[in-house]
Amino acid sequence: MAALQDQGMGALKQIGDFTIVAKISESAITNVFKGLQKEPEQWVLIKALKAEHNLDEQLVRRLQDEAAMVSRVNHPNVVPLYAYGRHAHVSYLALEFVDGLDLQQFLAKQNLPPEIAWFILGETARGLKAAHDKKILHLDIKPSNIMISYDGLVKLTDFGMADFKERVESETGVAAKGTLQYFSPEQILGEPVAKRADIFSLGATFYEMLTGVPAFSGRDANETFQAILNDVPIPYLRKNADVPERLIQICEKMLAKNPSERIDDCDVLLTMLEDFQATHKFSVNADILAGFLHEPGRYKSQLSADTAALEKAPEKVKVRSFSRYVYTFLFVVLVVIGYLGLNSSQPDLPVSSTDPVSEFLTGETGDNQKFEGADAPIAADSVFEASVENSDITKSKVIQEGVTIAGEQGEIPAIPLAVEPGYLNLICVPWAHVFIDGDSVGTTPLQEPLKLLPGSHELLLANPGFPSQTVTVETKPGQTAAFDFSFWTTVGKLKLTVSPWAKVLIDHVYIDTVPPQKNPFIVWPGKHTLTLRHPVLGEWETDFEAEAGEILELQFNLRSLLLH
């Protein structure tokens, strides 16, 4: 068979004990496949490092870390790990394949009644609680990481961004990870994060379930950050007469800007949801969610125990489930026949044994390699990582050379040799959240240079107090590129001298009282309105224009301006 490549299922037919059926998605780092396991016969989702990354020890370790974390969380509302291993030097992990939609796809199809959103929130919170109980923060709660099966089961997935609570809470400048719209304020500000950060992200997801629109958004990273730090979306939610006030209050409590005012943990959240259910008599379950998923048009939002829709939903699901099982059985038969026919004309790839989860927990991998147990902290690094589902494919040109590796079962066909990476040494004043090709890689100051594939990359620097900056950087194999940037060059500064004194408003937003003025006011380039307000003398308003890098000095005597 030809050398292992990442061009699709035509090149890679087998990973461990799993037959590759289809390629689902890919990121800069991984391929995601749908696979078939023979014993027990079941569908699996396989997340595998791309060939050019399988010799990168740091990326291999991160995949091991993700597998270790998922294996620790055993709960019906979390997508379980089936296996972790290496096949022909491809590192992979196999998870349950959830036959259904993720919540992002679900929301794109139709709006959710409040009781359906309530049920999905509760089920997700149970899965998140299981992770928190193991001292694991997810740090990437968002609709695309919540799976809903056609049988109405809700499961939390993708712990690739997760981290251990002990290490995260001990850091004062934790790297911001996840998706911008669902960041918590403490992630944006680079403050230590705890369980409340996941609660905030889950609250933003709940808001989107209730309204159909994101809780926070902007034209760029900076506007999105400002929205999370300053906007209060709850008044818009209250315009929806179908949402009970108590649900709005729960959402509001989840989205509190100050972590100390936010819901503490999932136990408290679940208690609030159960208390709400007791008073509103919501009786949604997996069968009803499945019925809504199949035929939302026939679903009636006012649910009660004696509603006809309640009685018919389970029966309808059973009929559809039976037909789906028949189609699935026929599909499996066709796949197996096709696979046997393929193998009769092509030699088999050497197959390394894949350990079951029970053996994985002992630290053995398919190549008899060892790694630290699940209780060990995960080492942080600044390797460029990408989200499996949402990241664009890196467009860097990669030179591939064949190399034959001797294994325990003989020579393994040539695989692409890992290209020597390039590095980016980044310095930013005062600080910035850093995104490479759309993916969050940390907050400056970074501990070490970023490790990137050679080629062009889009670098985005975001700080809520300044205009975000996007530039293109080039990296070459084995070389370190340097990028030194100061946000102070992107804004103007305003020094005021006011007699006798006044409250200062810029663009109708209160800034400070002058005098004294300890530091110049930061103003973005462009035209602004300056208002000086004195309780006795009155109010003076004027316009001024600031330029990037300029220090503008203005003087005002309110007695002369307002009394003559």
N, C-alpha and C positions, 0 to 999 in steps of 0.2 A: 504493500500500500504506500501511497505517496507520503512524503513528510508531513508531519502535523502542521496545520496552518490555521488561520482564523478567518478563512474566507467563507465559512458556512458549513452546513452539515455534510456537504459532499466530501470534505477533507477529514473530518473527525466523526467516527461512527460509534465509538465505544469509550466510555470513561468508567473505569473500575467495573462494577457489576451492572452498570446502567447503559442501555442502548439509547443513543441520541436519536430523537424523533424530529425535533424542530429547534431552530434557533429563535429565541424570543426577543432578545435585545442585547445590546452591548454598550460598554462605556470605554473610556480610554484605557482602563485597567483589566476589565473582565468581560467574558462572554457569559450569557445566561441562556441555558438550554432547557427544553422539555425532554425528559428522559423516561424510559420504561425499565422498571426493575422486575426481574423474573420471579424471584422468591424473596419475600411475598410479592405477588403480582400487583403493582401499583405504579401510578405516575409519580414522578419526582421533578423538582426544579433543581437544576444543577448550576451553580455559580463557579466558574473556573477562570483562573488567571490566564490572560492571553499568553501565547507562546513566548513573546519577547520579554515577558516579566517573570517567567518561571524560574529564572536563575537569580532573581533579585531577592536576597534573603529577607530584607525588610518587608517587602510586600507579601512574601510567603508567610512570614510571622504574623502579619496583620490578619490574614485570612484564618490562620490558626486561632488567633485571639477571638475573632468573630465566632468561630465554631465553638470555642470554649465557653463563651458567654451564652450562646443560644442553648448549648447543652445543659447549662445550669438552670434554665427556666423551663420547667415542665408544667404547662398549663394549657387547657383547651382553647384559650383565647390568644395563644402565641403559636406561630408556625413552627413546628418542631424540626429539629435536626435529625436526619437519618444516618448520615455518614460524613466523615471527613477523611481525605486521603490524597494520594498521588498516583496517577496513572501515566506511564510513559513520560514522567517528569512534568506532568500537568497537575498543579495543585488545585483542588476543588473541594467544595462541600455540597452535599445533597440535602435538600429540604423537602417537606411536604409540598406537593403541587396542589394549590387551592384552585379548584374548578369554579371560576366565577369572575368577579370584577374587583378591582381595587376601588376604594371610596371615591377617588378622583374621577374615575370613569363613571361611577354610579351617579355622582352629582352632575356630570356633564349630560346625562340622559334625562333627568327629571328632578324637580324639587322634592324635598322630603317633608312629609307631615311631621309635626313636632314629636309625636309618639315614636315614630321610626327613628328620628334623630336621638331621642332619649334612650332608646334601646341600644343603638350602635355605640353611643357614648358609654353606657354602662358596661357593655361587653369589652370595649377597648380598655376602659379603666381597670377591669379585672385582670386583663393581660398585663397592663403596665404595672399594676400592683405586684404581680408575681415577679416581675423584673426588679422592682424597687426592693422587694423583700430579700432579694439576693444581692442587694447593694449595687445594682446595675442601673445606670441612667441611660435612657434610650438616646436622647439629645437630637432626634430627628423625627419627632412625631409630626405627621402631615397626612393628608388624605391618601396619597399614593402608597403609603406604608401601612394602610389598614385594608385588609383583604376581606371580601364578603363572598362566601361561596353560594352556589345556586341552591344549596340546602338551607341557607339563612344563617350560617355560622360566621362569626366575626373574629378575625385573627390579626394580631399585630405582627409585623414582619420587619426585616431589614435592620439588624442590629450592627450594621457595618460602621455606623457612627458612634455606637455606644461606648461607654467608658465606666470604669469602676468608681463608685461614689467616693471611696476613701481618697483616691488620688485626686479626683477632680476638686473636692472640697478643700484640699490642702494647697491648691494652687491659687495664686492671686491674679494671674493673667491667663486664664484658660482660653485656648484657641476657640474661636467661634466656628461651630460646625452646624450643618443642617441646611435648610432652605430658608431664604431670607424672610419670606412672608410669615414664617412661623417661629422666628427667633423670639426668645424672651428678652425683655429689656436688659437683664443682667448679662446675657450673652453678648449683646451689642456693645455694652459698656466695658466688656472685658472683666467683669467681676466674677467671683466664685459662684458656681452654680450648684444647685441641689435638686431635690425632687420637685420643688416648685417650678423649676424651669420647664420640666416635662408637662406639668399641669397647665402652664400658660400656653404651650404649643397645642395641647389637647383642647384648651378653651378656644383658641383661634380656629381649630378644626371644627369644634361644635358650633361656633358662630356661623361658619360657612355652611354647615348642614342646615341650620335654621333659616338662613337668608338666601343661600345660593351664590353669595359673593364673598370674596376674601375679607377677613376682618381688617387687614392692613395691606396696602399696596401703594405703589408709586411708579413714576416714570423711570426711575433708576434706583440704584442701591441706596443713595443718600435719602431720597424721598421716602422710601420704604422704612428706613431706619427712623426717620423723623416721625412717621406715622405711628410706629410701634411705641416710640418714647412719649408722644404727645397726644395722639388722637384717641378719642373715646367713642368707639363705634356703637355702644349700647343704645343711644337714642334712636338710631336707625332701626335697630332690632325691635324697639317698642312700637314702631309704626306698623308692625305685622300683628294684626289683631288675632291671628290664629295661634300665636305663641303664648302660653300661659305665663303670667308675671313671675311665678316662682322659678320657671326654667330660665327666664331672662336674668333673674337675680343670681342663679347658679353660674350662668355664663359670665356675668359681670364680676363675680367673685373669682373666677378662674383667670380673668384677664386683668386683674389688679396690677398696676404698674409696679407698686412697691411689693417685693416678695413677702414682707411681713404681713401684708394685708390680704394676701392670696390664700386660697385653700391650701392647707398644709400638705396633704398627701391623698392618695387614692382611697384610703379608708374613710376619711372625712367626706370625700366626694361621693362615694358609694352610699354612705349613710344618708346624705342629702337627697340623692336620687331615689332611694328606697322610701324615704319620708314623703317625697313628692308623689310617688306612685300610690302610696296608701291613701292619699287625699284625692287624687285625680282618677284613680281606678284604671290607669293604663294597664293593659294586659297583653302587650306585644311579646312574642316569642320567636324562635328561629323559624317555625313554620309560617307564621304571618309575614315575617321579613322576606322569606322565600316567595310567598305569594305576591307580595308587592314587587319584588325583583322581577318576577316573570310577567306580571300583568298589572303595572301601576295604574292603568286607566280604570280598572275595575275595583280598585281598592277604595274603601270609604274611610275617611280620616277620623270620624267619630266612632271610636271602638268601645265596645262594652261586652260583657260576658255573654249576653244573649243576642248579639248582632249576627245577622245571617252571614255577613262577610267573614266573621270569626270562625263560623262553623264550616264554611266551604273551603277556606284557604288550605287547611291541612290536606283535605281530600284531593284538591287540585294539584298540590305539590307532589303527592304520591304518584298520581298518574304521569306527570311530567318526569318525575324522577325515574319511573320504570322505563319510559321511552329512552331517557338519556342513558340508562344502564345498557339497554339493548344496543344503542348506537356505539357506546363505548366498547362493548364486547366485540362487535363486528370490526371496529377500528383496530383493536388490539390484535385480532386474528390476522388482519391484512398486514399490520406492521411486522408481526412475527414471520409471516410467509415471505414478505419482501426481504427481511433481514437474512433469513436462511438462504434465499436465492442469491443474495449479494455475497454471502460468505462462501458459497460453493464455487464462486469464480475468482475470489480474491483471497490472498493469505491473511491470516489473523494478525492483528497487532498484539504484541506481548501485553498481557493484562496483569497489572499488579493487584494483589488482593486488597479489597476495601474492608476496613474494619467496621464492625457494627458500633453503635454509640457506646455500648458497654465497654468495648475494648478501647474506644477512643478516649474515654475518661481515664484510662490507665496510663495514657501518654504514648501509645504505639501508633504509628502511621503506616500506610501501605508500603513504604520503603524502609521500614524498621527504623525510622527516625524518631527521636524523642523531643518532646517539648514540655514546658513547665505545666503543672496542673492548673485546673480551672480557677483555683483560689489565688493564683499569682497575679499581682498587679500587671497591667498592660503598659509597656514602655511607650512613651510618646515619641513621635518623630515627625519630621517635616516632609516626609515623602509625599509627593503629589498623589492625592486620592480622588476618585470620582464616584458620584452616585450611580448605582447600577441602572436605575430606571430613568433618570432625568438628564444625565449629562450627555452633551454632544460628543461625538467621536473625535478624538484628537487627530488633527490633519497632518501632523509632523511626518516627514518622509523618513522611513526606517530602512537602513541597509541591512539585509539579512544574509547571513552566511550559513552554510550547512555544517553541522558537526555531528559525528557519530559518537554516542555515549555507550559504554559497556555497562550492562546491567546484570542482575543475578540470573536472568533468563536469556542471556545472549545479547548480541548487539541490537540496539534500538535504532530504528531509522533516523536519518538526519533530521534535526529540528533547528529552527532558526536560532542563531546565537544572539544572546542579548546584546543590544547595541549599547556602547558606552554612553552613559547619560551626560547631559550638560548640567550646569549649576547656575543658580541666580542668587547673588548676594544682595539682599534688599535692605535698605535703610530708609525709614520714613519718620519725619518729625511733624507733629508730636507723636502720633501713632495711627495705625490704620488696620482695618480688616482687609485681608488680602484674598483675592479671588484670581485663580488661573483658569482660563478657558471656561469661566462660569462656575467653577467649583471653589468652595471655601477651603483654604489651606492654612489659616491661622491668623493670629493678630500680632503685629509687630510690638516689640522687637522679637524676631524669630530666633530660635536657639542656634540654628545652623542654616547654611544656604539651602534653597529649595532644589530638589533633585528632579529634573525634567527630561523628557525625551528631546532630542535635538530638533531644532526647527523654530518656527514662529509661534508665539503664544500671546493671548490677550491678557494683559494684567490690569485688574481693576482694584483701585485703592479707595476705601470708603471710610469716612469718619463723619459722624452725625453733625459735627460743628462746621464742616467745610464742604464745598462742592466735590462730589466724587470725581475721580480721575481715571481715565482709561487710556492705556498706551499699548503698543506692540513691542515685545521684547524678543530677541533672538538668542537661542542657546546653541552651542556647538559641542560635539563630543569631547569630553575630557577637559573642557574649559569652563571657567567661572566668569559669568557676566555680572557686572555691578550696576545697580540702579539706586541712585540716591535722590530722594524727593522730599521737599518741604511743603506742607499744606499752606504755610504762611505766605508763600508766593502767589497763592490763588485768591487771596482776600485782601480787602483794604482794612485800615485801622482808623478809628475816629477818636481824636482827643478833644474834649470839650472844656471850655472855661465859661461858667455861668455865674452871674451875680444877680441877687444874693444867693439863691439856690433854686433847684427845680427837680421835679421828677422827670426822668428822660424816657420817652417812648420812641422807638424806631419802628416805622411801619405799623404804628398803633399798638405795639406790644411793649409793655413796661420792661425796661432794662435795669435801671438803677437810679439812685438819687445823687446829683452832682451839685457842689462838691461834697465829699472828696471823690476823686476818680483815681483809683489805684493803678488800673491798667487801661490802655485804650480799648474801646469797644470794637469787636470784630464785625465787619460788614461785608457782605458779598458784593462783587462788582455790579454796578448798575445804579439806577435811580432809587432813592429812598425818601421817605417822609420822616422828618424829625419833629417831635412835639415836646415842648418844654411846659410843664404844668406846675403852677404855684398856687396854693390855696387862697392867697390874698390878692396877689397881683394879676392872676388870671392865666391864660394859656396862649402860648406862641407856637405857630406851626410854620415850617418852611421845608423846602425840598433841597436835597443835595445829591451829588453823584460821586460814587467811589470807583476807583480803579484798582485792579489787582496789584499788590505790592506797595500801594500808596499809603502814606500816613497823612490824614486830613486833619487839620487843626481849625476849630471854629470857636468863636467867642461871642457871648451874648450877655447884654445887660438888660434884664427884664424890666427894670424901672424905666429905662429910656424907651424901650420898645412898647410897653403896655400903658404907660402913664402919660405919654405925650401924643 
